[in-house]
Amino acid sequence: MPQDPYLLVIADDHLMFRQGLKKNLEEKPFIKVIGEAANGLDLLRLVDNLTPHLVILDISMPKLRGIEAAARIKSVKPQIKILILSMHREREYLEQAISSGADGYLLKEDAFTELFEAIDTLMKGGSYFSSSAR
């Protein structure tokens, strides 16, 4: 595990899910959540000001969808890792995520068993796709 924690921003329009995800993430000493957003536009502002190592975002958010937000983040700050967290298992969503530049795609149903593996893989330079979405 890293000496310094991975700095994360999470974005999901469902407050309860976002808070639960943050609580789960912060139980690990190697992760620090430095920002939260409820929509894609707020996410872009956060990323511009904070420059996290990793952004975990929902694919379906108001004001700016996760796919578009991911593409914009990657065009300006390509070093930031992007993990899309989604309930959509259809192949078209996975393909959109890949074309946006996202480094990973994790189904929400797999999040509790695969989340930390996905984060570790992305932070080591790999890509990660949910076992149910491959």
N, CA, C and O atoms as a GROMACS GRO file, in nm:
protein
  536
    1MET      N    1   0.083  -0.118   0.000
    1MET     CA    2   0.000   0.000   0.000
    1MET      C    3   0.088   0.125   0.000
    1MET      O    4   0.203   0.120   0.046
    2PRO      N    5   0.036   0.235  -0.051
    2PRO     CA    6   0.118   0.356  -0.063
    2PRO      C    7   0.147   0.420   0.073
    2PRO      O    8   0.072   0.400   0.169
    3GLN      N    9   0.257   0.496   0.081
    3GLN     CA   10   0.288   0.569   0.204
    3GLN      C   11   0.188   0.682   0.223
    3GLN      O   12   0.136   0.702   0.333
    4ASP      N   13   0.163   0.757   0.117
    4ASP     CA   14   0.065   0.865   0.122
    4ASP      C   15  -0.068   0.812   0.070
    4ASP      O   16  -0.070   0.728  -0.020
    5PRO      N   17  -0.179   0.860   0.126
    5PRO     CA   18  -0.309   0.806   0.081
    5PRO      C   19  -0.344   0.849  -0.061
    5PRO      O   20  -0.301   0.954  -0.108
    6TYR      N   21  -0.422   0.765  -0.127
    6TYR     CA   22  -0.479   0.802  -0.256
    6TYR      C   23  -0.586   0.907  -0.229
    6TYR      O   24  -0.669   0.889  -0.140
    7LEU      N   25  -0.584   1.014  -0.304
    7LEU     CA   26  -0.682   1.122  -0.288
    7LEU      C   27  -0.794   1.099  -0.388
    7LEU      O   28  -0.771   1.093  -0.509
    8LEU      N   29  -0.917   1.088  -0.337
    8LEU     CA   30  -1.032   1.054  -0.420
    8LEU      C   31  -1.140   1.162  -0.414
    8LEU      O   32  -1.158   1.230  -0.313
    9VAL      N   33  -1.210   1.176  -0.525
    9VAL     CA   34  -1.334   1.253  -0.532
    9VAL      C   35  -1.441   1.155  -0.577
    9VAL      O   36  -1.419   1.075  -0.668
   10ILE      N   37  -1.556   1.161  -0.512
   10ILE     CA   38  -1.667   1.075  -0.552
   10ILE      C   39  -1.784   1.161  -0.599
   10ILE      O   40  -1.810   1.268  -0.544
   11ALA      N   41  -1.854   1.112  -0.701
   11ALA     CA   42  -1.967   1.185  -0.757
   11ALA      C   43  -2.082   1.089  -0.784
   11ALA      O   44  -2.069   0.993  -0.861
   12ASP      N   45  -2.193   1.116  -0.720
   12ASP     CA   46  -2.316   1.037  -0.740
   12ASP      C   47  -2.430   1.126  -0.695
   12ASP      O   48  -2.419   1.196  -0.594
   13ASP      N   49  -2.540   1.124  -0.768
   13ASP     CA   50  -2.651   1.212  -0.733
   13ASP      C   51  -2.735   1.160  -0.617
   13ASP      O   52  -2.823   1.231  -0.569
   14HIS      N   53  -2.711   1.039  -0.573
   14HIS     CA   54  -2.785   0.984  -0.459
   14HIS      C   55  -2.702   1.001  -0.332
   14HIS      O   56  -2.601   0.934  -0.312
   15LEU      N   57  -2.747   1.091  -0.246
   15LEU     CA   58  -2.673   1.127  -0.125
   15LEU      C   59  -2.644   1.007  -0.036
   15LEU      O   60  -2.532   0.992   0.013
   16MET      N   61  -2.743   0.922  -0.016
   16MET     CA   62  -2.723   0.808   0.074
   16MET      C   63  -2.616   0.713   0.018
   16MET      O   64  -2.533   0.663   0.094
   17PHE      N   65  -2.619   0.689  -0.112
   17PHE     CA   66  -2.517   0.603  -0.173
   17PHE      C   67  -2.380   0.668  -0.160
   17PHE      O   68  -2.282   0.601  -0.124
   18ARG      N   69  -2.372   0.798  -0.189
   18ARG     CA   70  -2.245   0.869  -0.182
   18ARG      C   71  -2.188   0.864  -0.040
   18ARG      O   72  -2.068   0.840  -0.022
   19GLN      N   73  -2.271   0.887   0.060
   19GLN     CA   74  -2.223   0.884   0.198
   19GLN      C   75  -2.178   0.744   0.240
   19GLN      O   76  -2.078   0.729   0.309
   20GLY      N   77  -2.252   0.642   0.197
   20GLY     CA   78  -2.213   0.505   0.227
   20GLY      C   79  -2.082   0.467   0.161
   20GLY      O   80  -1.997   0.401   0.221
   21LEU      N   81  -2.065   0.510   0.036
   21LEU     CA   82  -1.941   0.484  -0.036
   21LEU      C   83  -1.824   0.553   0.033
   21LEU      O   84  -1.718   0.493   0.051
   22LYS      N   85  -1.843   0.678   0.071
   22LYS     CA   86  -1.737   0.753   0.139
   22LYS      C   87  -1.697   0.684   0.269
   22LYS      O   88  -1.578   0.668   0.297
   23LYS      N   89  -1.795   0.644   0.347
   23LYS     CA   90  -1.768   0.576   0.475
   23LYS      C   91  -1.689   0.447   0.451
   23LYS      O   92  -1.592   0.419   0.522
   24ASN      N   93  -1.730   0.371   0.352
   24ASN     CA   94  -1.662   0.246   0.319
   24ASN      C   95  -1.518   0.273   0.274
   24ASN      O   96  -1.426   0.204   0.317
   25LEU      N   97  -1.499   0.372   0.189
   25LEU     CA   98  -1.366   0.405   0.139
   25LEU      C   99  -1.273   0.451   0.251
   25LEU      O  100  -1.158   0.410   0.257
   26GLU      N  101  -1.324   0.536   0.338
   26GLU     CA  102  -1.238   0.596   0.440
   26GLU      C  103  -1.203   0.501   0.554
   26GLU      O  104  -1.128   0.537   0.644
   27GLU      N  105  -1.258   0.380   0.551
   27GLU     CA  106  -1.216   0.278   0.649
   27GLU      C  107  -1.076   0.227   0.617
   27GLU      O  108  -1.012   0.164   0.701
   28LYS      N  109  -1.030   0.253   0.497
   28LYS     CA  110  -0.895   0.211   0.456
   28LYS      C  111  -0.798   0.327   0.479
   28LYS      O  112  -0.825   0.439   0.435
   29PRO      N  113  -0.685   0.302   0.546
   29PRO     CA  114  -0.591   0.411   0.574
   29PRO      C  115  -0.522   0.467   0.450
   29PRO      O  116  -0.466   0.576   0.456
   30PHE      N  117  -0.526   0.396   0.341
   30PHE     CA  118  -0.459   0.441   0.220
   30PHE      C  119  -0.551   0.520   0.127
   30PHE      O  120  -0.514   0.548   0.012
   31ILE      N  121  -0.670   0.557   0.175
   31ILE     CA  122  -0.766   0.633   0.094
   31ILE      C  123  -0.815   0.754   0.172
   31ILE      O  124  -0.849   0.744   0.290
   32LYS      N  125  -0.817   0.868   0.104
   32LYS     CA  126  -0.874   0.990   0.163
   32LYS      C  127  -0.969   1.052   0.061
   32LYS      O  128  -0.927   1.088  -0.049
   33VAL      N  129  -1.096   1.066   0.098
   33VAL     CA  130  -1.193   1.132   0.011
   33VAL      C  131  -1.181   1.281   0.035
   33VAL      O  132  -1.205   1.330   0.145
   34ILE      N  133  -1.142   1.354  -0.070
   34ILE     CA  134  -1.118   1.498  -0.055
   34ILE      C  135  -1.230   1.583  -0.113
   34ILE      O  136  -1.228   1.706  -0.102
   35GLY      N  137  -1.330   1.519  -0.174
   35GLY     CA  138  -1.441   1.596  -0.227
   35GLY      C  139  -1.554   1.507  -0.273
   35GLY      O  140  -1.535   1.390  -0.306
   36GLU      N  141  -1.674   1.566  -0.275
   36GLU     CA  142  -1.794   1.496  -0.320
   36GLU      C  143  -1.874   1.588  -0.410
   36GLU      O  144  -1.876   1.710  -0.391
   37ALA      N  145  -1.941   1.529  -0.508
   37ALA     CA  146  -2.027   1.606  -0.598
   37ALA      C  147  -2.155   1.528  -0.624
   37ALA      O  148  -2.155   1.405  -0.627
   38ALA      N  149  -2.264   1.602  -0.643
   38ALA     CA  150  -2.394   1.541  -0.670
   38ALA      C  151  -2.432   1.549  -0.817
   38ALA      O  152  -2.534   1.494  -0.858
   39ASN      N  153  -2.349   1.618  -0.898
   39ASN     CA  154  -2.376   1.627  -1.041
   39ASN      C  155  -2.245   1.649  -1.117
   39ASN      O  156  -2.142   1.678  -1.057
   40GLY      N  157  -2.252   1.633  -1.247
   40GLY     CA  158  -2.133   1.640  -1.330
   40GLY      C  159  -2.065   1.776  -1.333
   40GLY      O  160  -1.943   1.783  -1.337
   41LEU      N  161  -2.142   1.884  -1.331
   41LEU     CA  162  -2.082   2.018  -1.334
   41LEU      C  163  -2.007   2.048  -1.204
   41LEU      O  164  -1.897   2.102  -1.207
   42ASP      N  165  -2.066   2.011  -1.090
   42ASP     CA  166  -1.996   2.030  -0.963
   42ASP      C  167  -1.870   1.944  -0.958
   42ASP      O  168  -1.768   1.985  -0.901
   43LEU      N  169  -1.876   1.826  -1.017
   43LEU     CA  170  -1.758   1.740  -1.023
   43LEU      C  171  -1.644   1.808  -1.098
   43LEU      O  172  -1.530   1.806  -1.053
   44LEU      N  173  -1.674   1.867  -1.213
   44LEU     CA  174  -1.569   1.935  -1.290
   44LEU      C  175  -1.505   2.047  -1.210
   44LEU      O  176  -1.383   2.065  -1.215
   45ARG      N  177  -1.585   2.124  -1.137
   45ARG     CA  178  -1.530   2.231  -1.054
   45ARG      C  179  -1.439   2.175  -0.944
   45ARG      O  180  -1.332   2.229  -0.918
   46LEU      N  181  -1.484   2.067  -0.881
   46LEU     CA  182  -1.402   2.005  -0.776
   46LEU      C  183  -1.268   1.956  -0.829
   46LEU      O  184  -1.163   1.982  -0.770
   47VAL      N  185  -1.274   1.886  -0.940
   47VAL     CA  186  -1.151   1.830  -0.998
   47VAL      C  187  -1.056   1.941  -1.040
   47VAL      O  188  -0.934   1.926  -1.028
   48ASP      N  189  -1.111   2.051  -1.088
   48ASP     CA  190  -1.028   2.164  -1.129
   48ASP      C  191  -0.954   2.223  -1.009
   48ASP      O  192  -0.838   2.264  -1.021
   49ASN      N  193  -1.020   2.226  -0.894
   49ASN     CA  194  -0.961   2.286  -0.774
   49ASN      C  195  -0.877   2.190  -0.691
   49ASN      O  196  -0.783   2.232  -0.624
   50LEU      N  197  -0.909   2.062  -0.693
   50LEU     CA  198  -0.847   1.967  -0.601
   50LEU      C  199  -0.744   1.872  -0.662
   50LEU      O  200  -0.653   1.828  -0.592
   51THR      N  201  -0.755   1.840  -0.787
   51THR     CA  202  -0.668   1.744  -0.856
   51THR      C  203  -0.647   1.615  -0.776
   51THR      O  204  -0.538   1.591  -0.724
   52PRO      N  205  -0.750   1.533  -0.767
   52PRO     CA  206  -0.738   1.404  -0.699
   52PRO      C  207  -0.657   1.305  -0.783
   52PRO      O  208  -0.631   1.328  -0.901
   53HIS      N  209  -0.618   1.196  -0.721
   53HIS     CA  210  -0.555   1.086  -0.795
   53HIS      C  211  -0.660   1.006  -0.873
   53HIS      O  212  -0.634   0.957  -0.982
   54LEU      N  213  -0.779   0.995  -0.814
   54LEU     CA  214  -0.885   0.910  -0.868
   54LEU      C  215  -1.021   0.974  -0.847
   54LEU      O  216  -1.049   1.030  -0.742
   55VAL      N  217  -1.105   0.963  -0.951
   55VAL     CA  218  -1.245   1.006  -0.941
   55VAL      C  219  -1.332   0.882  -0.960
   55VAL      O  220  -1.316   0.807  -1.057
   56ILE      N  221  -1.423   0.861  -0.866
   56ILE     CA  222  -1.523   0.755  -0.878
   56ILE      C  223  -1.655   0.823  -0.905
   56ILE      O  224  -1.702   0.902  -0.823
   57LEU      N  225  -1.716   0.794  -1.020
   57LEU     CA  226  -1.838   0.865  -1.054
   57LEU      C  227  -1.945   0.775  -1.112
   57LEU      O  228  -1.918   0.673  -1.176
   58ASP      N  229  -2.068   0.818  -1.088
   58ASP     CA  230  -2.185   0.750  -1.141
   58ASP      C  231  -2.200   0.788  -1.288
   58ASP      O  232  -2.164   0.899  -1.328
   59ILE      N  233  -2.252   0.697  -1.366
   59ILE     CA  234  -2.272   0.723  -1.508
   59ILE      C  235  -2.393   0.813  -1.533
   59ILE      O  236  -2.395   0.889  -1.630
   60SER      N  237  -2.494   0.805  -1.445
   60SER     CA  238  -2.619   0.880  -1.463
   60SER      C  239  -2.630   0.987  -1.355
   60SER      O  240  -2.670   0.960  -1.242
   61MET      N  241  -2.593   1.111  -1.393
   61MET     CA  242  -2.604   1.223  -1.300
   61MET      C  243  -2.669   1.340  -1.370
   61MET      O  244  -2.664   1.351  -1.493
   62PRO      N  245  -2.732   1.430  -1.293
   62PRO     CA  246  -2.792   1.548  -1.354
   62PRO      C  247  -2.686   1.650  -1.397
   62PRO      O  248  -2.570   1.644  -1.355
   63LYS      N  249  -2.728   1.742  -1.479
   63LYS     CA  250  -2.650   1.856  -1.530
   63LYS      C  251  -2.540   1.816  -1.628
   63LYS      O  252  -2.518   1.886  -1.727
   64LEU      N  253  -2.472   1.706  -1.603
   64LEU     CA  254  -2.370   1.655  -1.695
   64LEU      C  255  -2.350   1.507  -1.662
   64LEU      O  256  -2.310   1.473  -1.551
   65ARG      N  257  -2.376   1.421  -1.759
   65ARG     CA  258  -2.364   1.276  -1.737
   65ARG      C  259  -2.219   1.238  -1.703
   65ARG      O  260  -2.125   1.309  -1.738
   66GLY      N  261  -2.206   1.126  -1.635
   66GLY     CA  262  -2.075   1.078  -1.597
   66GLY      C  263  -1.981   1.055  -1.714
   66GLY      O  264  -1.861   1.081  -1.704
   67ILE      N  265  -2.035   1.006  -1.825
   67ILE     CA  266  -1.953   0.981  -1.945
   67ILE      C  267  -1.891   1.112  -1.995
   67ILE      O  268  -1.772   1.118  -2.023
   68GLU      N  269  -1.974   1.216  -2.005
   68GLU     CA  270  -1.923   1.346  -2.052
   68GLU      C  271  -1.825   1.406  -1.952
   68GLU      O  272  -1.724   1.464  -1.991
   69ALA      N  273  -1.856   1.393  -1.823
   69ALA     CA  274  -1.766   1.445  -1.720
   69ALA      C  275  -1.630   1.374  -1.727
   69ALA      O  276  -1.526   1.438  -1.717
   70ALA      N  277  -1.633   1.243  -1.744
   70ALA     CA  278  -1.508   1.166  -1.754
   70ALA      C  279  -1.425   1.213  -1.873
   70ALA      O  280  -1.304   1.232  -1.861
   71ALA      N  281  -1.489   1.231  -1.987
   71ALA     CA  282  -1.418   1.275  -2.108
   71ALA      C  283  -1.356   1.413  -2.087
   71ALA      O  284  -1.243   1.437  -2.129
   72ARG      N  285  -1.429   1.503  -2.024
   72ARG     CA  286  -1.375   1.638  -2.000
   72ARG      C  287  -1.258   1.634  -1.902
   72ARG      O  288  -1.158   1.703  -1.923
   73ILE      N  289  -1.270   1.555  -1.798
   73ILE     CA  290  -1.160   1.544  -1.701
   73ILE      C  291  -1.035   1.489  -1.770
   73ILE      O  292  -0.926   1.542  -1.753
   74LYS      N  293  -1.051   1.383  -1.848
   74LYS     CA  294  -0.936   1.321  -1.915
   74LYS      C  295  -0.873   1.415  -2.018
   74LYS      O  296  -0.752   1.408  -2.041
   75SER      N  297  -0.953   1.502  -2.080
   75SER     CA  298  -0.897   1.594  -2.180
   75SER      C  299  -0.811   1.703  -2.116
   75SER      O  300  -0.720   1.755  -2.181
   76VAL      N  301  -0.840   1.737  -1.992
   76VAL     CA  302  -0.767   1.844  -1.924
   76VAL      C  303  -0.661   1.790  -1.828
   76VAL      O  304  -0.552   1.846  -1.816
   77LYS      N  305  -0.694   1.681  -1.759
   77LYS     CA  306  -0.602   1.623  -1.660
   77LYS      C  307  -0.595   1.472  -1.681
   77LYS      O  308  -0.652   1.395  -1.603
   78PRO      N  309  -0.525   1.429  -1.784
   78PRO     CA  310  -0.523   1.287  -1.819
   78PRO      C  311  -0.460   1.197  -1.714
   78PRO      O  312  -0.480   1.075  -1.716
   79GLN      N  313  -0.385   1.254  -1.621
   79GLN     CA  314  -0.321   1.173  -1.517
   79GLN      C  315  -0.421   1.125  -1.412
   79GLN      O  316  -0.393   1.030  -1.339
   80ILE      N  317  -0.537   1.189  -1.404
   80ILE     CA  318  -0.638   1.148  -1.306
   80ILE      C  319  -0.704   1.019  -1.353
   80ILE      O  320  -0.749   1.008  -1.467
   81LYS      N  321  -0.708   0.922  -1.264
   81LYS     CA  322  -0.774   0.794  -1.294
   81LYS      C  323  -0.924   0.811  -1.277
   81LYS      O  324  -0.970   0.881  -1.186
   82ILE      N  325  -1.000   0.746  -1.364
   82ILE     CA  326  -1.146   0.755  -1.360
   82ILE      C  327  -1.204   0.615  -1.348
   82ILE      O  328  -1.176   0.527  -1.430
   83LEU      N  329  -1.286   0.594  -1.244
   83LEU     CA  330  -1.360   0.470  -1.226
   83LEU      C  331  -1.508   0.503  -1.232
   83LEU      O  332  -1.560   0.573  -1.146
   84ILE      N  333  -1.574   0.452  -1.334
   84ILE     CA  334  -1.718   0.472  -1.346
   84ILE      C  335  -1.789   0.362  -1.269
   84ILE      O  336  -1.762   0.244  -1.288
   85LEU      N  337  -1.880   0.405  -1.184
   85LEU     CA  338  -1.960   0.315  -1.102
   85LEU      C  339  -2.102   0.324  -1.153
   85LEU      O  340  -2.162   0.431  -1.153
   86SER      N  341  -2.158   0.210  -1.196
   86SER     CA  342  -2.287   0.216  -1.264
   86SER      C  343  -2.374   0.095  -1.232
   86SER      O  344  -2.325  -0.011  -1.195
   87MET      N  345  -2.504   0.114  -1.248
   87MET     CA  346  -2.598   0.002  -1.237
   87MET      C  347  -2.622  -0.061  -1.374
   87MET      O  348  -2.686  -0.166  -1.383
   88HIS      N  349  -2.571   0.002  -1.480
   88HIS     CA  350  -2.596  -0.043  -1.617
   88HIS      C  351  -2.498  -0.152  -1.660
   88HIS      O  352  -2.377  -0.128  -1.667
   89ARG      N  353  -2.550  -0.270  -1.687
   89ARG     CA  354  -2.464  -0.381  -1.729
   89ARG      C  355  -2.462  -0.397  -1.881
   89ARG      O  356  -2.388  -0.480  -1.933
   90GLU      N  357  -2.544  -0.320  -1.953
   90GLU     CA  358  -2.547  -0.330  -2.099
   90GLU      C  359  -2.412  -0.288  -2.158
   90GLU      O  360  -2.350  -0.192  -2.114
   91ARG      N  361  -2.371  -0.362  -2.259
   91ARG     CA  362  -2.239  -0.342  -2.322
   91ARG      C  363  -2.220  -0.199  -2.373
   91ARG      O  364  -2.109  -0.147  -2.368
   92GLU      N  365  -2.327  -0.136  -2.422
   92GLU     CA  366  -2.315  -0.001  -2.478
   92GLU      C  367  -2.261   0.098  -2.373
   92GLU      O  368  -2.186   0.189  -2.408
   93TYR      N  369  -2.299   0.081  -2.247
   93TYR     CA  370  -2.250   0.172  -2.142
   93TYR      C  371  -2.102   0.149  -2.116
   93TYR      O  372  -2.026   0.244  -2.098
   94LEU      N  373  -2.061   0.025  -2.115
   94LEU     CA  374  -1.919  -0.007  -2.098
   94LEU      C  375  -1.838   0.053  -2.212
   94LEU      O  376  -1.731   0.110  -2.190
   95GLU      N  377  -1.887   0.039  -2.335
   95GLU     CA  378  -1.817   0.094  -2.451
   95GLU      C  379  -1.809   0.246  -2.445
   95GLU      O  380  -1.706   0.304  -2.480
   96GLN      N  381  -1.917   0.311  -2.399
   96GLN     CA  382  -1.915   0.457  -2.384
   96GLN      C  383  -1.812   0.498  -2.279
   96GLN      O  384  -1.741   0.597  -2.296
   97ALA      N  385  -1.805   0.422  -2.171
   97ALA     CA  386  -1.708   0.452  -2.065
   97ALA      C  387  -1.566   0.443  -2.118
   97ALA      O  388  -1.483   0.530  -2.091
   98ILE      N  389  -1.538   0.338  -2.193
   98ILE     CA  390  -1.404   0.320  -2.250
   98ILE      C  391  -1.372   0.434  -2.346
   98ILE      O  392  -1.262   0.489  -2.342
   99SER      N  393  -1.467   0.469  -2.432
   99SER     CA  394  -1.441   0.576  -2.530
   99SER      C  395  -1.427   0.713  -2.463
   99SER      O  396  -1.367   0.803  -2.522
  100SER      N  397  -1.481   0.729  -2.343
  100SER     CA  398  -1.466   0.856  -2.271
  100SER      C  399  -1.327   0.871  -2.210
  100SER      O  400  -1.288   0.980  -2.169
  101GLY      N  401  -1.254   0.761  -2.205
  101GLY     CA  402  -1.121   0.763  -2.144
  101GLY      C  403  -1.118   0.707  -2.003
  101GLY      O  404  -1.014   0.708  -1.939
  102ALA      N  405  -1.232   0.658  -1.955
  102ALA     CA  406  -1.236   0.601  -1.820
  102ALA      C  407  -1.138   0.484  -1.809
  102ALA      O  408  -1.119   0.408  -1.903
  103ASP      N  409  -1.078   0.472  -1.693
  103ASP     CA  410  -0.980   0.366  -1.668
  103ASP      C  411  -1.046   0.239  -1.617
  103ASP      O  412  -0.985   0.132  -1.619
  104GLY      N  413  -1.170   0.252  -1.570
  104GLY     CA  414  -1.239   0.136  -1.518
  104GLY      C  415  -1.389   0.155  -1.516
  104GLY      O  416  -1.440   0.267  -1.523
  105TYR      N  417  -1.459   0.042  -1.507
  105TYR     CA  418  -1.606   0.040  -1.506
  105TYR      C  419  -1.648  -0.067  -1.407
  105TYR      O  420  -1.618  -0.185  -1.426
  106LEU      N  421  -1.716  -0.026  -1.302
  106LEU     CA  422  -1.755  -0.118  -1.196
  106LEU      C  423  -1.906  -0.111  -1.176
  106LEU      O  424  -1.961  -0.003  -1.155
  107LEU      N  425  -1.971  -0.226  -1.184
  107LEU     CA  426  -2.114  -0.230  -1.157
  107LEU      C  427  -2.137  -0.211  -1.008
  107LEU      O  428  -2.063  -0.264  -0.925
  108LYS      N  429  -2.241  -0.134  -0.974
  108LYS     CA  430  -2.270  -0.110  -0.832
  108LYS      C  431  -2.294  -0.240  -0.758
  108LYS      O  432  -2.260  -0.252  -0.640
  109GLU      N  433  -2.351  -0.339  -0.826
  109GLU     CA  434  -2.376  -0.467  -0.760
  109GLU      C  435  -2.247  -0.541  -0.724
  109GLU      O  436  -2.248  -0.628  -0.637
  110ASP      N  437  -2.137  -0.506  -0.789
  110ASP     CA  438  -2.007  -0.568  -0.761
  110ASP      C  439  -1.919  -0.482  -0.671
  110ASP      O  440  -1.809  -0.523  -0.633
  111ALA      N  441  -1.965  -0.362  -0.638
  111ALA     CA  442  -1.880  -0.265  -0.569
  111ALA      C  443  -1.826  -0.315  -0.436
  111ALA      O  444  -1.709  -0.293  -0.405
  112PHE      N  445  -1.908  -0.381  -0.357
  112PHE     CA  446  -1.860  -0.421  -0.224
  112PHE      C  447  -1.759  -0.535  -0.230
  112PHE      O  448  -1.681  -0.551  -0.136
  113THR      N  449  -1.759  -0.613  -0.336
  113THR     CA  450  -1.661  -0.722  -0.345
  113THR      C  451  -1.540  -0.685  -0.430
  113THR      O  452  -1.434  -0.746  -0.416
  114GLU      N  453  -1.553  -0.586  -0.519
  114GLU     CA  454  -1.445  -0.556  -0.613
  114GLU      C  455  -1.388  -0.414  -0.604
  114GLU      O  456  -1.290  -0.383  -0.671
  115LEU      N  457  -1.448  -0.328  -0.522
  115LEU     CA  458  -1.409  -0.186  -0.522
  115LEU      C  459  -1.261  -0.165  -0.493
  115LEU      O  460  -1.194  -0.094  -0.568
  116PHE      N  461  -1.209  -0.225  -0.388
  116PHE     CA  462  -1.070  -0.198  -0.351
  116PHE      C  463  -0.972  -0.262  -0.449
  116PHE      O  464  -0.863  -0.210  -0.472
  117GLU      N  465  -1.010  -0.374  -0.506
  117GLU     CA  466  -0.928  -0.434  -0.613
  117GLU      C  467  -0.924  -0.340  -0.733
  117GLU      O  468  -0.819  -0.322  -0.794
  118ALA      N  469  -1.038  -0.282  -0.768
  118ALA     CA  470  -1.045  -0.189  -0.880
  118ALA      C  471  -0.957  -0.066  -0.854
  118ALA      O  472  -0.881  -0.025  -0.941
  119ILE      N  473  -0.968  -0.008  -0.736
  119ILE     CA  474  -0.889   0.110  -0.702
  119ILE      C  475  -0.740   0.078  -0.708
  119ILE      O  476  -0.663   0.153  -0.767
  120ASP      N  477  -0.700  -0.032  -0.648
  120ASP     CA  478  -0.559  -0.071  -0.647
  120ASP      C  479  -0.507  -0.093  -0.789
  120ASP      O  480  -0.397  -0.050  -0.822
  121THR      N  481  -0.586  -0.159  -0.872
  121THR     CA  482  -0.546  -0.184  -1.011
  121THR      C  483  -0.529  -0.054  -1.088
  121THR      O  484  -0.429  -0.036  -1.158
  122LEU      N  485  -0.623   0.038  -1.074
  122LEU     CA  486  -0.615   0.166  -1.144
  122LEU      C  487  -0.496   0.247  -1.097
  122LEU      O  488  -0.424   0.306  -1.178
  123MET      N  489  -0.474   0.251  -0.967
  123MET     CA  490  -0.365   0.332  -0.914
  123MET      C  491  -0.227   0.275  -0.948
  123MET      O  492  -0.126   0.346  -0.940
  124LYS      N  493  -0.223   0.148  -0.985
  124LYS     CA  494  -0.097   0.088  -1.029
  124LYS      C  495  -0.081   0.097  -1.181
  124LYS      O  496   0.011   0.038  -1.237
  125GLY      N  497  -0.171   0.169  -1.247
  125GLY     CA  498  -0.158   0.193  -1.390
  125GLY      C  499  -0.238   0.100  -1.480
  125GLY      O  500  -0.231   0.111  -1.602
  126GLY      N  501  -0.314   0.010  -1.421
  126GLY     CA  502  -0.395  -0.083  -1.501
  126GLY      C  503  -0.535  -0.030  -1.526
  126GLY      O  504  -0.568   0.083  -1.489
  127SER      N  505  -0.614  -0.112  -1.589
  127SER     CA  506  -0.756  -0.081  -1.608
  127SER      C  507  -0.836  -0.192  -1.541
  127SER      O  508  -0.786  -0.303  -1.522
  128TYR      N  509  -0.960  -0.161  -1.506
  128TYR     CA  510  -1.041  -0.258  -1.434
  128TYR      C  511  -1.184  -0.254  -1.484
  128TYR      O  512  -1.244  -0.147  -1.497
  129PHE      N  513  -1.238  -0.372  -1.513
  129PHE     CA  514  -1.377  -0.382  -1.557
  129PHE      C  515  -1.446  -0.488  -1.473
  129PHE      O  516  -1.396  -0.600  -1.458
  130SER      N  517  -1.560  -0.452  -1.420
  130SER     CA  518  -1.640  -0.537  -1.332
  130SER      C  519  -1.651  -0.678  -1.388
  130SER      O  520  -1.671  -0.696  -1.508
  131SER      N  521  -1.639  -0.776  -1.301
  131SER     CA  522  -1.647  -0.915  -1.347
  131SER      C  523  -1.781  -0.944  -1.414
  131SER      O  524  -1.789  -1.030  -1.502
  132SER      N  525  -1.887  -0.876  -1.373
  132SER     CA  526  -2.019  -0.896  -1.432
  132SER      C  527  -2.038  -0.821  -1.563
  132SER      O  528  -2.135  -0.845  -1.635
  133ALA      N  529  -1.947  -0.730  -1.596
  133ALA     CA  530  -1.962  -0.647  -1.716
  133ALA      C  531  -1.868  -0.688  -1.828
  133ALA      O  532  -1.873  -0.631  -1.937
  134ARG      N  533  -1.782  -0.786  -1.804
  134ARG     CA  534  -1.681  -0.822  -1.904
  134ARG      C  535  -1.741  -0.901  -2.018
  134ARG      O  536  -1.670  -0.940  -2.110
   0.00000   0.00000   0.00000
